[in-house]
């Protein structure tokens, strides 16, 4: 028996993901797509080995294949926990994925963007634009976390902001003097002139409503072009840049983990590789020994 085409406990599994493990709806839908790919494969195959080639025919990258396998293994573990057989769990092994170092934004590039986001003759939009950049780079928050911020999430007395991250996990991030001042000025002098209707949102778009992910992408694209960048800055580059800058300034990994809201310290450790790469390049470019020719050694 093919275990009802493999759809055993799908509903229970998706409910567990969303309500017990706190996964977002987008993440749950991604799991569903991965499981449906497996079901499609199993219609005409019985072995596990051919699934890897099957994913290639669907033009999935090695990283995407690893994600699919991870989704399937999570589901099969769920089956085992509920008394069902899942022999595929032993056979499905994730492909080896080469760790790709995150692309960061440098302090110099941030300064260029900060100047480029100025809107002539409109101090209200300028303040909003600059505050958005300060949140992305100064707090290392995700775009989704920033656009979900409400005024009530800012504690002016203790000078922190409450961010709701993945899995609905809250974290309190302290505000630096620069960022706290920018928030206060924006709230007192500018935000009300951007609003079209009463709203709790902190970041207001050009239409007077809560900013969306599309708004942020559109703004960054325009500012990047104005700054003279060849390609638009990706929102996540600010998050990577924030972590890298903190690490290079002496911050410990645990503090950076708490700031970014990583569930695992292992995720945060990738920034040590970024810093190491920069150190290697610095030595290569500037250390006197690097200038010696092989014949001189």
N, C-alpha and C positions, 0 to 999 in steps of 0.2 A: 504493500500500500504506500502511495506517495504522500501520505500524511496530509490529505486534503490539499493537494498541489503545493504543499509547503506553507500554507497560510494558517498554521496552528497558532492560536493565541495572538493574532496580529493586533486586534483591538486592545487586548490587555497590555500588550507590549508597548503600543503607542501611548496608552494612558499612563503606564509606568514611566516612560521617558519624560512626558510632559508634567505630570502631577507629582511624581515621587522624586525623580532625578532633576526636575526643574529645567528641562531642555526647552528651548524656544520652539514656537510653531514651525519656523523655517527649518530648524534642525530635525524636528520630527518628520517633516515632509521629505527631507534629504534621506533619512533612514528608509522611508517608504519607497522612494525611487530606487535605492540600492537593493532593497528586497525584491522589488518588482523585476529588476534586471536579472536577479538570480532565478526567479520563477520563470522568466522568459527562456533562460538558458536551459533549465531543467525540463522544459517541454520536449526537447529533442535529444537530451543527453542524460546519462546516469552517473558518469564519473565527475570528479572534482577537477581533475587535471586540465580538462579542456576549457574550464571557465576563464583561465587567464588569457588564452588566445581569443576567447569570445569577447572579453573586455577590450582587447586590442582592436578587434573589428569594429567596435563602437567608438574607436578613436579616443579611448580614455588614457590619460597620461599615467605614468607610474605612480605619481602622487594620488591621482584620482582612484586608481586601482587599489591602493593601500587603504583609502577611505572606505571604499566599497567592502573590502575584506573585513575591515574593522567593524563596520555596521553589521555584517553578517555574523561575525563572531559574537558580537554583543547580543544579537537575537538568539543564537544557538545556546549561549550560556543561560539566557532567560528561559529557554525551553527546558534545559536540564534542571534548573532550579524549580520548575513546575512539574517535574516527573516525566518529561518526555525524552525520547531518544534524540540525540543530535550527533551522529557519527561524523558529520562534516566538520565539526569543530576541530577535530584532530588533524584533518587533512588541509584545511584552509589556512595557509600561512601568508602573511603580508609580504609583498615584494620589498626588497631593500630600497629604501628611498634615500638618496643623497641629500643631506641637510643643506638647504639653500639659505645662505646668510641674508637676513632682512636688509632691504635697502632703506637707508635712513636719510633724514634731512639734516644738513649741517646748520650750525648757528648762523653762518653767513647767509645761507639760502633762506633761512627763516626771516632774517632781517630784510632781505630783498622782498619777500612776500608781504611782510608787515607794512612796508612802504607802498607796495603795489596795490594793497587792498583799500587804500584811501580813496574815498569818493568825493570828488571836487564839489564844493558848495553843499555838501550834505553830511554834516558832522554826526548825525544820528546813525546813518548806515555805516559810516566809518568806524564809530565806536563799536557797533555790533560786529562788524567784520574783524576788527582787531581783537575783540574779546573772544570770538570764535577761535582764532588762531592761537591765542594765549591758552585757552582751554585744551586744545588739541596737543600743543607742544609742552605747555607748562604742567599739565596734569597727566598727559599720556593717555587720555580717555579715548574710547572708541567713538566714532561718529554717532552711533545709535545711543550711546550713553549721554552724549552731549545734547542731542536734540530732545531727549526725554527729560532734561532738567527743568524743574519748576523753580520759581522764586523761593518757595518754601524749603527747597533743598539747600539753600545757602544759609549758613549760620553766621551772622555778622558778629555776634558776641564772641564766639570761640574761634571764628575765622576758619571754618572748614566748609566743604561742600559734600553732600551725600550723593553718591553715584550708585545707580542700580546696574550691575553688570550681568554677565551671563549666568543663567540659572537663577535669576532674581536674587543674586547675592549683593547685599549692600556693603559699601565701604565708604569710610569717611576720609576725605583727602584734605590735608591742611592747605590753606591758601597762602602763597608767598605774598610779600608786601606789594609787589608789582601787580599780581593778579587780583588781590583783594581790592586794591585801589581802582583797578579797571572795572571790576564788578560794581563797586559802589558808584562810580561816576556814571556808568551805563544805566544803572537802575534809577538814579536820581535825575539825570539830565537828558537821557536819550530814549529809553525804552518806550515810554508812553507815547512818543511821537511816531513810533513805528507801528503800534497796535491799531487795528481797525475795530476790534471788539474786545470785551473783557476776557482775559485769558491768564492762566497761571504760568504759562510758558516763559522760560528765561530768554532763549534765543528766538527772535522774531524775524520772519522772512520779509521780503519786499512787498508781499501782499497783506501783511499785517497779521499773519497767522504763525503757528508753530513751524519752525524750519523743518524741512525733510532731508533725507539723505540725498535726494536729487539736487536740492538747493545747495548743499555743501559741495557736492561734486562740481556743480555748475560754477560756483564761486571760485573754487580752487583752480578750475580750468582757466577762468578769465584772469585771475591774479597771476597764475603761472605764465600765461602768455604775455601779460603786461610786464612781468619781471624779466622776460627774455629767456625763459627756460625752454629747452627743446621739447620736452614733454611735460604734461600736467603732473603736479605733485599728487601722489596717491595719499588719501587721508591717513592710512596706516603708517606712512613714513614719519609722521609726527610722533606717533606712539613709539616707534623704534628709535627715533632720534632722541626722544625724552629719556628712554631707558639707557641708551648708549652714553649720552651726556652725563647722566647721573653716575654711571659706573666709572667713567673716566675721571670724574671729579672726586671719587673716593667713596661713593655710597655702597653699602653692602647689598648683596643679592636679596636678602630677606626683605629689606626695606623696599627695594624695587619691585619685588613680587607683590607685596601688599599694596603698593601704589597702583600697579597695573591690574591687580585682581586676578593674577594667575593662580589656578588651583594647584599647580605643581611647580616646585622650584626648578625642575628640569627644563620647563619652558623658558624660564627667566635666564637660565644659564647660557642660552644661545648668544646672549649679548656679550658674554665673555669672549666668544669667538670673534665677534665683530671688533671688539677692542684689541684683541690679539692681532687681528689682521691689520689694523691701523698701526699698531706698534711695529709690526714687521716692516710695513712700508716706510715708516718713519726712519727706522734703522737703515734700511736700504738706501733711502734718499739722503740722509744726513750724517750717518756715522762715518768717521774717517776711514775705518777699516773697509767699509763697503766700496771705497774709491780705489782700493789697491787692485792692480791687475793680477791675474793668476800667476803671471811670470815673476811677480815681485814677492810672492808668498813662498 
